[in-house]
């Protein structure tokens, strides 16, 4: 599941993901690759390369 937190117009905004082995209502794990996107203090966006992680393999990310 992808989710975001913080305010989208300042440095507190970030996008994270969690995964579950037991479905959408199960216990969630917070992978080390989090957050996958953050807004820096200067307003620029920093994105991690998560395409090599098993949960995202084969999914095109642009």
C-alpha positions as CSV (number, residue, x, y, z in Angstrom):
1,X,0.0,0.0,0.0
2,X,1.3,3.4,-0.9
3,X,0.5,6.4,1.3
4,X,1.7,10.0,1.9
5,X,2.1,12.1,4.9
6,X,3.0,15.7,5.7
7,X,2.0,18.9,3.8
8,X,2.4,18.7,0.0
9,X,3.7,22.3,-0.2
10,X,6.6,22.0,2.1
11,X,9.6,19.9,3.2
12,X,7.4,17.6,5.4
13,X,5.8,15.8,2.5
14,X,6.8,12.2,1.9
15,X,5.5,9.1,0.2
16,X,6.0,5.7,1.9
17,X,4.8,2.2,1.3
18,X,4.1,-0.8,3.5
19,X,3.5,-4.5,2.5
20,X,1.6,-7.4,4.0
21,X,2.0,-11.1,3.5
22,X,-1.6,-11.7,4.6
23,X,-3.6,-9.3,2.4
24,X,-4.8,-5.8,2.7
25,X,-6.2,-6.2,6.2
26,X,-3.1,-8.0,7.6
27,X,-0.1,-6.9,9.6
28,X,2.0,-4.5,7.6
29,X,5.8,-4.4,7.3
30,X,7.6,-1.1,6.8
31,X,10.5,-1.8,4.4
32,X,13.9,-0.1,4.8
33,X,13.6,1.6,1.4
34,X,11.1,4.1,2.9
35,X,10.4,6.9,2.3
36,X,10.5,6.5,-1.5
37,X,9.9,10.2,-2.2
38,X,10.6,13.3,-0.1
39,X,10.3,17.0,-0.6
40,X,13.5,18.8,0.5
41,X,13.6,22.1,2.4
42,X,14.3,24.0,-0.9
43,X,11.2,22.5,-2.5
44,X,13.0,20.0,-4.8
45,X,11.9,16.4,-4.8
46,X,14.2,13.5,-4.0
47,X,13.2,10.0,-5.2
48,X,14.8,6.8,-4.2
49,X,15.5,4.1,-6.9
50,X,13.2,1.4,-5.7
51,X,13.0,-0.5,-8.9
52,X,15.5,-3.1,-7.6
53,X,13.4,-4.0,-4.6
54,X,11.4,-7.2,-4.8
55,X,8.0,-5.6,-4.2
56,X,8.4,-3.3,-7.3
57,X,10.3,-5.6,-9.7
58,X,8.5,-5.6,-13.1
59,X,6.5,-2.4,-12.4
60,X,7.4,0.6,-14.6
61,X,8.0,3.7,-12.5
62,X,8.4,7.0,-14.4
